[in-house]
Amino acid sequence: MADQEVQSMRIAIVKVPVIFWDDHFSRDLDFTSVEVSRNKLTVTLRMTDEALAELISDSDYYANYMQDFEQSDSFGRSVVSSARSTIKALYRQGFISYGHGSDASRLELRKEANNV
């Protein structure tokens, strides 16, 4: 049974902005991702589907529902802006798609995204 769970767990290599990743990680929202490399602007991660789904949900929340935080100070603006950049980066890499119909604004994890 455990072997089946390991085999069904997909791992992806993901590149996202450093500012939002550091904020996301500092709030203890991810314990499984492995940092592969980092530079001033981006971090490359090895992530499970579960961790990637949590990152998508968190970045969507900050990008679309944290206007008060964005207006609070320059740090808030940086995190919200980086959340928006995270969504764009994940979309460009093929990890998310936008919902359809009445859920057109909802982000969804693409199941056929790049596997490692």
PANURO-122582 format. One record per atom (N, C-alpha, C): atom name; z, x, y. Coordinates in Angstrom, 2 decimals, m for minus. Atoms other than C-alpha are relative to their C-alpha. Example, Ala and Ser with C-alpha at 12.3 -4.5 7.8 and 13.67 -1.06 7.14 Angstrom:
2
REC  a      c3      c1      c2
REC  N    0.00    0.89   m1.19
REC CA    7.80   12.30   m4.50
REC  C    0.00    0.90    1.20
REC  N   m0.06   m0.82   m1.19
REC CA    7.14   13.67   m1.06
REC  C    0.73   m0.77    1.09
% end
This chain:
116
REC  a      c3      c1      c2
REC  N    0.00    0.82   m1.19
REC CA    0.00    0.00    0.00
REC  C    0.00    0.87    1.26
REC  N   m0.06   m0.88   m1.18
REC CA    0.88    2.78    2.43
REC  C   m1.32    0.71    0.22
REC  N    1.30   m0.64   m0.13
REC CA   m2.42    4.49    1.69
REC  C   m1.03   m0.91    0.67
REC  N    0.91    0.96   m0.62
REC CA   m4.30    1.33    2.67
REC  C    0.25   m0.10    1.50
REC  N   m0.34    0.07   m1.42
REC CA   m2.44    1.17    5.98
REC  C   m0.51    1.22    0.73
REC  N    0.47   m1.23   m0.63
REC CA   m3.27    4.80    6.76
REC  C   m1.51   m0.02    0.11
REC  N    1.45    0.03   m0.03
REC CA   m6.93    4.30    5.86
REC  C   m0.53   m0.99    1.02
REC  N    0.47    1.00   m0.94
REC CA   m7.21    1.19    8.05
REC  C    0.31    0.37    1.45
REC  N   m0.34   m0.42   m1.35
REC CA   m5.70    2.97   11.07
REC  C   m1.11    0.89    0.55
REC  N    1.10   m0.73   m0.60
REC CA   m8.54    4.12   13.27
REC  C    0.54    0.92    1.10
REC  N   m0.38   m0.96   m1.03
REC CA   m8.18    7.18   15.49
REC  C   m1.21    0.21    0.90
REC  N    1.08   m0.21   m0.96
REC CA  m10.24    7.61   18.66
REC  C    0.39    1.11    0.97
REC  N   m0.20   m0.98   m1.06
REC CA  m10.65   10.41   21.19
REC  C   m0.35   m0.70    1.30
REC  N    0.11    0.76   m1.24
REC CA  m10.16    8.95   24.66
REC  C    0.28    0.92    1.18
REC  N   m0.22   m0.78   m1.22
REC CA  m10.45   10.52   28.12
REC  C    0.33   m0.97    1.14
REC  N   m0.45    0.90   m1.07
REC CA   m8.49    8.82   30.94
REC  C    0.58    0.79    1.17
REC  N   m0.58   m0.68   m1.16
REC CA   m7.19    9.63   34.44
REC  C    1.46    0.40   m0.24
REC  N   m1.34   m0.55    0.20
REC CA   m4.03   11.75   34.48
REC  C    1.08   m0.87    0.65
REC  N   m1.06    0.71   m0.73
REC CA   m2.11    9.68   37.07
REC  C    0.48   m1.22   m0.77
REC  N   m0.44    1.19    0.72
REC CA   m2.13    6.43   35.12
REC  C    0.57    0.35   m1.36
REC  N   m0.54   m0.39    1.30
REC CA   m1.62    8.14   31.76
REC  C    1.44    0.50    0.14
REC  N   m1.37   m0.52   m0.18
REC CA    1.46   10.01   33.04
REC  C    0.98   m1.13    0.29
REC  N   m0.87    1.14   m0.30
REC CA    2.89    6.77   34.45
REC  C    0.23   m0.84   m1.27
REC  N   m0.08    0.78    1.24
REC CA    2.14    4.86   31.23
REC  C    0.93    0.69   m1.00
REC  N   m0.80   m0.77    0.96
REC CA    3.66    7.60   29.07
REC  C    1.46    0.09    0.44
REC  N   m1.38   m0.14   m0.50
REC CA    6.74    7.99   31.31
REC  C    0.82   m1.28   m0.18
REC  N   m0.70    1.26    0.24
REC CA    7.58    4.31   30.73
REC  C    0.19   m0.25   m1.49
REC  N   m0.21    0.07    1.45
REC CA    7.85    5.03   26.97
REC  C   m0.84   m1.08   m0.67
REC  N    0.88    1.01    0.58
REC CA    4.87    2.83   26.13
REC  C   m0.89    0.56   m1.10
REC  N    0.84   m0.60    1.04
REC CA    3.23    5.27   23.73
REC  C    0.74    1.17   m0.63
REC  N   m0.67   m1.07    0.74
REC CA    4.84    7.41   21.04
REC  C   m0.91    0.64   m1.03
REC  N    0.86   m0.47    1.09
REC CA    1.85    8.01   18.79
REC  C   m1.19    0.83    0.46
REC  N    1.18   m0.73   m0.47
REC CA   m0.92    9.43   20.96
REC  C    0.29    1.49    0.12
REC  N   m0.12   m1.45   m0.07
REC CA   m1.54   13.16   20.91
REC  C   m0.91    0.48    1.13
REC  N    0.78   m0.57   m1.09
REC CA   m2.66   14.99   24.03
REC  C   m0.79    1.19   m0.53
REC  N    0.88   m1.05    0.49
REC CA   m5.66   17.14   23.14
REC  C   m0.24    1.05    1.08
REC  N    0.20   m0.91   m1.13
REC CA   m6.38   18.63   26.57
REC  C    0.25   m0.75    1.29
REC  N   m0.30    0.57   m1.31
REC CA   m5.72   18.10   30.25
REC  C   m0.56    0.92    1.06
REC  N    0.33   m0.77   m1.20
REC CA   m7.08   19.17   33.61
REC  C    0.61   m0.75    1.18
REC  N   m0.61    0.63   m1.17
REC CA   m6.26   18.11   37.18
REC  C   m0.24   m1.51    0.06
REC  N    0.39    1.41   m0.17
REC CA   m8.04   14.75   36.89
REC  C    0.11   m0.85   m1.25
REC  N    0.03    0.80    1.23
REC CA   m8.21   13.68   33.25
REC  C    0.83    0.61   m1.12
REC  N   m0.68   m0.43    1.21
REC CA   m6.35   13.87   29.99
REC  C   m0.80   m0.55   m1.18
REC  N    0.70    0.41    1.21
REC CA   m8.03   13.73   26.58
REC  C    1.06   m0.23   m1.07
REC  N   m1.03    0.42    0.94
REC CA   m6.01   11.91   23.92
REC  C   m0.61   m0.37   m1.34
REC  N    0.32    0.54    1.32
REC CA   m6.16   11.16   20.22
REC  C    0.91   m1.22   m0.16
REC  N   m0.77    1.25   m0.03
REC CA   m5.10    7.48   19.99
REC  C   m0.36   m0.91   m1.18
REC  N    0.25    1.06    0.98
REC CA   m4.71    4.75   17.38
REC  C   m0.49   m1.24    0.75
REC  N    0.42    1.27   m0.61
REC CA   m6.17    1.28   17.99
REC  C    1.17   m0.68    0.70
REC  N   m1.18    0.65   m0.57
REC CA   m2.65   m0.01   18.64
REC  C    0.37    0.63    1.34
REC  N   m0.33   m0.68   m1.24
REC CA   m1.93    2.62   21.29
REC  C   m1.06   m0.24    1.06
REC  N    1.09    0.26   m0.93
REC CA   m5.34    2.11   22.86
REC  C    0.07   m1.42    0.55
REC  N   m0.15    1.40   m0.44
REC CA   m4.81   m1.67   23.00
REC  C    1.13   m0.12    1.02
REC  N   m1.12    0.03   m0.95
REC CA   m1.47   m1.10   24.76
REC  C   m0.40    0.62    1.33
REC  N    0.47   m0.64   m1.24
REC CA   m3.09    1.26   27.29
REC  C   m0.94   m0.94    0.76
REC  N    0.90    0.95   m0.64
REC CA   m5.82   m1.32   27.97
REC  C    0.79   m1.12    0.66
REC  N   m0.81    1.09   m0.54
REC CA   m3.27   m4.08   28.46
REC  C    0.78    0.44    1.23
REC  N   m0.79   m0.52   m1.11
REC CA   m1.11   m1.94   30.74
REC  C   m0.87    0.29    1.22
REC  N    0.88   m0.30   m1.14
REC CA   m4.00   m0.73   32.88
REC  C   m0.57   m1.28    0.60
REC  N    0.47    1.29   m0.50
REC CA   m5.35   m4.28   33.16
REC  C    1.07   m0.67    0.86
REC  N   m1.11    0.60   m0.76
REC CA   m1.94   m5.52   34.30
REC  C    0.17    0.68    1.37
REC  N   m0.17   m0.73   m1.27
REC CA   m1.57   m2.80   36.94
REC  C   m1.19   m0.20    0.93
REC  N    1.20    0.12   m0.83
REC CA   m5.16   m3.11   38.15
REC  C   m0.14   m1.39    0.62
REC  N    0.27    1.37   m0.45
REC CA   m5.11   m6.89   38.52
REC  C    1.21   m0.79    0.49
REC  N   m1.16    0.82   m0.33
REC CA   m1.53   m8.09   39.00
REC  C    1.11    0.72    0.76
REC  N   m1.05   m0.78   m0.67
REC CA    0.40   m5.37   40.83
REC  C   m0.31    0.25    1.47
REC  N    0.34   m0.17   m1.41
REC CA   m0.74   m5.95   44.42
REC  C    1.22    0.39    0.84
REC  N   m1.22   m0.36   m0.75
REC CA    2.87   m5.75   45.69
REC  C    0.34    1.48   m0.19
REC  N   m0.26   m1.41    0.28
REC CA    3.33   m2.37   44.01
REC  C   m1.01    0.87    0.72
REC  N    1.07   m0.75   m0.66
REC CA    0.01   m1.19   45.40
REC  C    0.27    0.15    1.49
REC  N   m0.26    0.00   m1.45
REC CA    1.10   m2.05   48.95
REC  C    1.33    0.63    0.36
REC  N   m1.35   m0.51   m0.28
REC CA    4.59   m0.56   48.58
REC  C    0.00    1.40    0.60
REC  N    0.03   m1.38   m0.48
REC CA    3.76    3.12   49.13
REC  C   m1.21    0.72   m0.58
REC  N    1.17   m0.75    0.47
REC CA    1.26    5.87   48.42
REC  C    0.03    0.20   m1.52
REC  N   m0.08   m0.14    1.45
REC CA    2.57    6.33   44.86
REC  C   m0.52   m1.26   m0.68
REC  N    0.48    1.27    0.56
REC CA    1.99    2.65   44.13
REC  C   m1.50   m0.13    0.10
REC  N    1.46    0.05   m0.17
REC CA   m1.52    2.86   45.55
REC  C   m0.68    0.93   m1.00
REC  N    0.59   m0.97    0.94
REC CA   m2.23    5.94   43.41
REC  C    0.00   m0.54   m1.43
REC  N   m0.09    0.49    1.38
REC CA   m1.04    4.31   40.18
REC  C   m0.95   m1.18   m0.21
REC  N    0.90    1.16    0.14
REC CA   m2.92    1.04   40.78
REC  C   m1.46    0.45    0.03
REC  N    1.37   m0.52   m0.07
REC CA   m6.08    2.91   41.77
REC  C   m0.36    0.72   m1.30
REC  N    0.25   m0.72    1.25
REC CA   m5.75    5.11   38.68
REC  C   m0.11   m0.98   m1.18
REC  N    0.13    1.03    1.04
REC CA   m5.26    1.99   36.50
REC  C   m1.41   m0.56    0.01
REC  N    1.38    0.50   m0.10
REC CA   m8.58    0.68   37.81
REC  C   m0.98    1.04   m0.53
REC  N    0.86   m1.08    0.51
REC CA  m10.18    4.06   37.09
REC  C    0.12    0.13   m1.51
REC  N   m0.20   m0.04    1.45
REC CA   m8.69    3.96   33.58
REC  C   m0.86   m1.06   m0.67
REC  N    0.82    1.07    0.55
REC CA  m10.38    0.62   32.91
REC  C   m1.48    0.40    0.04
REC  N    1.40   m0.42   m0.12
REC CA  m13.69    1.98   34.20
REC  C   m0.33    1.09   m1.02
REC  N    0.24   m1.10    0.95
REC CA  m13.35    5.13   32.07
REC  C   m0.09   m0.52   m1.43
REC  N    0.02    0.56    1.35
REC CA  m12.57    3.15   28.92
REC  C   m1.25   m0.83   m0.24
REC  N    1.23    0.79    0.10
REC CA  m15.49    0.82   29.60
REC  C   m1.21    0.93   m0.19
REC  N    1.12   m0.95    0.10
REC CA  m17.90    3.76   30.12
REC  C   m0.04    0.68   m1.37
REC  N   m0.07   m0.66    1.31
REC CA  m16.70    5.32   26.85
REC  C   m0.22   m0.99   m1.15
REC  N    0.27    1.01    1.02
REC CA  m17.34    2.05   25.00
REC  C    1.22   m0.54   m0.71
REC  N   m1.21    0.47    0.67
REC CA  m13.71    1.25   24.17
REC  C    0.38   m1.42    0.37
REC  N   m0.33    1.37   m0.39
REC CA  m13.51   m2.06   26.02
REC  C   m1.27   m0.76    0.35
REC  N    1.04    0.90   m0.47
REC CA  m15.71   m5.00   26.73
REC  C    0.70   m1.11    0.74
REC  N   m0.57    1.11   m0.74
REC CA  m15.19   m7.95   28.99
REC  C   m0.14   m1.26   m0.83
REC  N    0.02    1.26    0.74
REC CA  m14.34  m11.34   27.49
REC  C   m1.17   m0.87    0.43
REC  N    1.12    0.89   m0.27
REC CA  m16.84  m14.17   27.48
REC  C    0.51   m1.39    0.34
REC  N   m0.35    1.38   m0.32
REC CA  m16.81  m17.76   28.77
REC  C    1.17   m0.10    0.94
REC  N   m1.14    0.21   m0.89
REC CA  m13.52  m18.91   30.25
REC  C    0.90    1.23    0.07
REC  N   m0.81   m1.22    0.00
REC CA  m11.95  m15.53   29.36
REC  C   m0.80    1.19    0.51
REC  N    0.93   m1.05   m0.44
REC CA  m14.63  m13.54   31.21
REC  C    0.71    1.17    0.66
REC  N   m0.68   m1.11   m0.66
REC CA  m12.06  m11.47   33.09
REC  C    0.91    0.78   m0.96
REC  N   m0.89   m0.66    0.94
REC CA  m10.09  m10.50   29.95
REC  C   m0.67    1.21   m0.64
REC  N    0.52   m1.21    0.64
REC CA  m10.57   m7.00   28.60
REC  C    0.32   m0.05   m1.49
REC  N   m0.21    0.01    1.45
REC CA  m10.95   m6.59   24.86
REC  C   m0.33    1.37   m0.57
REC  N    0.26   m1.24    0.71
REC CA  m10.75   m3.58   22.61
REC  C   m1.21   m0.21   m0.90
REC  N    1.19    0.10    0.85
REC CA  m14.14   m3.03   21.00
REC  C    0.29    0.61   m1.36
REC  N   m0.30   m0.45    1.36
REC CA  m13.74   m2.74   17.26
REC  C   m0.96    1.07   m0.50
REC  N    0.97   m1.00    0.47
REC CA  m16.87   m0.64   16.84
REC  C   m0.01    1.24    0.89
REC  N   m0.07   m1.15   m0.90
REC CA  m15.74    1.95   19.39
REC  C    0.00    1.32   m0.77
REC  N    0.14   m1.34    0.59
REC CA  m16.02    5.68   18.76
REC  C    1.18    0.38   m0.88
REC  N   m1.03   m0.44    0.95
REC CA  m14.05    6.70   15.68
REC  C   m0.04    1.52   m0.13
REC  N   m0.07   m1.42    0.31
REC CA  m12.92   10.18   14.82
REC  C    0.21    0.16   m1.48
% end
